[in-house]
Amino acid sequence: MSDTIFHKIIRREIPADIVYEDEHLIAFRDIAPQAPVHVLFVPKTPIATLNDVQPSQAEVVGKLTVAAADYAKREGFAEDGYRVVINCNANAGQTVFQLHLHLLAGAPLGRFGTPK
């Protein structure tokens, strides 16, 4: 797997607005937000796409979703609603090939899944 911008953020080689971190994952604000709140949750384990998650790594995806839900509750927008998205490969919009979850919130997000 190639080195990505997310790996450089994890290693603190480039700056990021980090909002959460533990031994398993890191979360930081997206530099090109698609909603008023747009936070990326990234496992520290190198996994390129959702397709690459092995059965023994299933807990990684669970940790991402739990961390995102906890963040939404802590920041006070869980009851208003939020969206979580994992893009898998280029046709789905994945541009950084390190598994990551997008948390979007802070405004009505509208319908989801309409093709361009």
C-alpha positions in Angstrom: 0.0 0.0 0.0 1.3 3.4 -0.9 1.9 6.2 1.6 -1.0 8.6 1.8 -1.6 12.1 3.1 -3.5 10.4 6.0 -0.5 8.3 6.9 1.5 11.6 7.0 -1.1 13.1 9.3 -1.0 10.1 11.6 2.8 10.4 11.8 2.5 14.2 12.3 4.5 15.0 9.2 1.8 17.4 8.0 -0.6 19.4 10.2 -4.2 18.7 10.7 -7.0 19.9 12.9 -7.2 16.8 15.0 -10.4 16.4 17.0 -10.0 12.9 18.4 -7.3 10.3 18.7 -6.7 7.0 20.5 -4.4 4.0 19.9 -6.6 2.7 17.1 -7.7 5.8 15.1 -7.4 9.5 14.5 -10.1 12.0 13.5 -9.6 15.4 11.9 -11.5 18.1 10.1 -11.6 17.7 6.3 -9.7 20.5 4.5 -12.4 20.7 1.9 -15.6 20.4 3.9 -18.8 19.3 2.2 -21.0 20.3 5.3 -20.5 22.7 8.2 -19.2 19.7 10.2 -17.0 17.4 8.1 -14.7 15.1 10.1 -12.7 12.2 8.8 -12.2 9.1 11.1 -9.1 7.1 10.0 -7.8 3.8 11.4 -4.1 3.8 12.1 -4.0 0.3 10.6 -3.1 0.6 6.9 -6.1 -0.6 4.9 -6.6 0.9 1.4 -10.3 0.4 0.9 -13.4 -1.2 2.5 -12.8 -4.1 0.1 -9.5 -4.7 1.8 -10.8 -5.2 5.3 -10.2 -8.7 6.4 -12.6 -10.6 8.7 -9.9 -10.3 11.5 -10.1 -6.5 11.0 -13.9 -6.1 11.2 -13.5 -4.4 14.6 -11.7 -1.5 12.8 -14.9 -0.5 11.1 -16.8 -0.8 14.3 -14.3 1.5 16.1 -14.7 4.1 13.3 -18.5 4.1 13.6 -18.5 4.2 17.5 -16.0 7.0 17.5 -18.1 9.0 15.0 -21.3 8.5 17.0 -19.5 9.5 20.2 -18.1 12.6 18.5 -21.6 13.6 17.3 -23.0 13.2 20.8 -20.2 15.1 22.5 -20.5 18.0 20.0 -24.2 18.2 20.4 -25.6 17.4 17.0 -26.4 13.7 17.3 -30.1 14.4 17.9 -30.4 16.7 14.9 -28.8 14.1 12.7 -25.7 13.4 10.8 -24.4 11.2 8.0 -21.5 8.8 7.9 -20.1 7.7 4.6 -17.3 5.3 3.6 -16.4 5.6 -0.1 -14.9 2.6 -1.7 -12.7 3.1 -4.8 -12.7 5.8 -7.4 -16.3 5.5 -8.8 -17.6 6.0 -5.3 -15.5 9.1 -4.8 -12.6 7.7 -2.8 -9.5 9.8 -3.5 -7.2 8.9 -0.6 -6.6 5.1 -0.5 -6.6 4.6 3.2 -9.9 3.5 4.7 -11.7 6.4 6.3 -15.2 7.4 7.4 -16.7 10.8 6.7 -19.0 12.3 9.3 -21.1 15.2 7.9 -23.5 17.4 9.9 -24.4 20.9 10.9 -27.1 21.5 8.2 -29.8 19.6 6.4 -28.0 17.3 4.0 -30.8 16.4 1.6 -31.2 13.2 -0.4 -28.3 10.9 -0.8 -27.2 8.7 -3.6 -28.4 10.6 -6.7 -25.9 9.9 -9.5 -24.2 12.9 -11.2 
